[in-house]
Structure formats: structure tokens, C-alpha cells
Amino acid sequence: MPTTPFATTRLAKFVTKRIDDLHNKTQVEIAREAGFRNSNFVAMIKTGSAKLPLDRVPEFAKALDTDPAHLLRLAIEQTHGQKMLKMFVELLGEPVTQNERMWLTLIRDASKETDPVPSSTAGKVLNALLHD
């Protein structure tokens, strides 16, 4: 059995990138803020040797300065797989992050609350904006 069974999960990759982006915090500080007893637990999540417990998502998201809804999606996927995440979304609805709420506000403001229908051109423009 591999020692890093979760290394290829989107959660492990996200946590690694997020920690790299946080230049003002060490992994020990993040672990302490998230309430982990073992400060090495953050490194274990990054390397994929440990899963993020679902009950630790809110505190870990706060310590990572990231949206808890996004982190919860990744943790459910890591813990239970893509099929279970899909079932959660079908039953409970799509979790919306704070950033997505801000995008929605921008769209509503730009459209003057006219409820515009998405077009292929709008999709291409948005894709170009976000992936440039």
C-alpha cells in the first residue's frame, strides 16, 4: 500500500498551492490555527499521506484563508470520492463560495439585473479572463 495514497487528490494539490501562496504563515502556524494537535499533520495532508477530516474543514479553511465551501467540496471528494461528491451536490445543491457570490454580484450589476442568458461568446470571454 502506498504511503501517500491521497497525493494525487485535488485537495492535496490545492493545500500545497495555498500554503505556497501564504508567505506570511508557516505550516506550524497553520496547524495551530486549524486546531491540529500534531503540527506535522498539515505536511501529511500536503503530501497525501493523510486525509483532511471533514469536521476540521471550517478551521483549516480559516487557517488557509480560503473559502470553506470550496475546501469542503475537495475534502468530500478526497474522503468519499467523486461519486459521493456528486450525490451530495444532487441532494444538497452546489456549494457556492464567497468568490462565486462576488462574481454573481458583478454579473447582476453589469447586466442591470436583466438576468442575461449565457452565450458562447460570454463563455469564451470569461474563460480568457480567468485563464490568461
WOSUL-V977925 format. One record per residue. N is the residue number from 1. SS is DSSP state (A for helix, B for strand, O for the rest). Layout:
# WOSUL-V977925
n:N ss:SS
n:N ss:SS
This chain:
# WOSUL-V977925
n:1 ss:O
n:2 ss:O
n:3 ss:O
n:4 ss:O
n:5 ss:O
n:6 ss:O
n:7 ss:O
n:8 ss:O
n:9 ss:O
n:10 ss:A
n:11 ss:A
n:12 ss:A
n:13 ss:A
n:14 ss:A
n:15 ss:A
n:16 ss:A
n:17 ss:A
n:18 ss:A
n:19 ss:A
n:20 ss:A
n:21 ss:A
n:22 ss:O
n:23 ss:O
n:24 ss:O
n:25 ss:O
n:26 ss:O
n:27 ss:A
n:28 ss:A
n:29 ss:A
n:30 ss:A
n:31 ss:A
n:32 ss:A
n:33 ss:A
n:34 ss:A
n:35 ss:O
n:36 ss:O
n:37 ss:O
n:38 ss:O
n:39 ss:O
n:40 ss:O
n:41 ss:A
n:42 ss:A
n:43 ss:A
n:44 ss:A
n:45 ss:A
n:46 ss:A
n:47 ss:A
n:48 ss:O
n:49 ss:O
n:50 ss:O
n:51 ss:O
n:52 ss:O
n:53 ss:O
n:54 ss:A
n:55 ss:A
n:56 ss:A
n:57 ss:A
n:58 ss:A
n:59 ss:A
n:60 ss:A
n:61 ss:A
n:62 ss:A
n:63 ss:A
n:64 ss:A
n:65 ss:O
n:66 ss:O
n:67 ss:O
n:68 ss:A
n:69 ss:A
n:70 ss:A
n:71 ss:A
n:72 ss:A
n:73 ss:A
n:74 ss:A
n:75 ss:A
n:76 ss:A
n:77 ss:A
n:78 ss:A
n:79 ss:A
n:80 ss:A
n:81 ss:O
n:82 ss:A
n:83 ss:A
n:84 ss:A
n:85 ss:A
n:86 ss:A
n:87 ss:A
n:88 ss:A
n:89 ss:A
n:90 ss:A
n:91 ss:A
n:92 ss:A
n:93 ss:O
n:94 ss:O
n:95 ss:O
n:96 ss:O
n:97 ss:O
n:98 ss:A
n:99 ss:A
n:100 ss:A
n:101 ss:A
n:102 ss:A
n:103 ss:A
n:104 ss:A
n:105 ss:A
n:106 ss:A
n:107 ss:A
n:108 ss:A
n:109 ss:A
n:110 ss:A
n:111 ss:O
n:112 ss:O
n:113 ss:O
n:114 ss:O
n:115 ss:O
n:116 ss:O
n:117 ss:O
n:118 ss:O
n:119 ss:O
n:120 ss:A
n:121 ss:A
n:122 ss:A
n:123 ss:A
n:124 ss:A
n:125 ss:A
n:126 ss:A
n:127 ss:A
n:128 ss:A
n:129 ss:A
n:130 ss:A
n:131 ss:O
n:132 ss:O
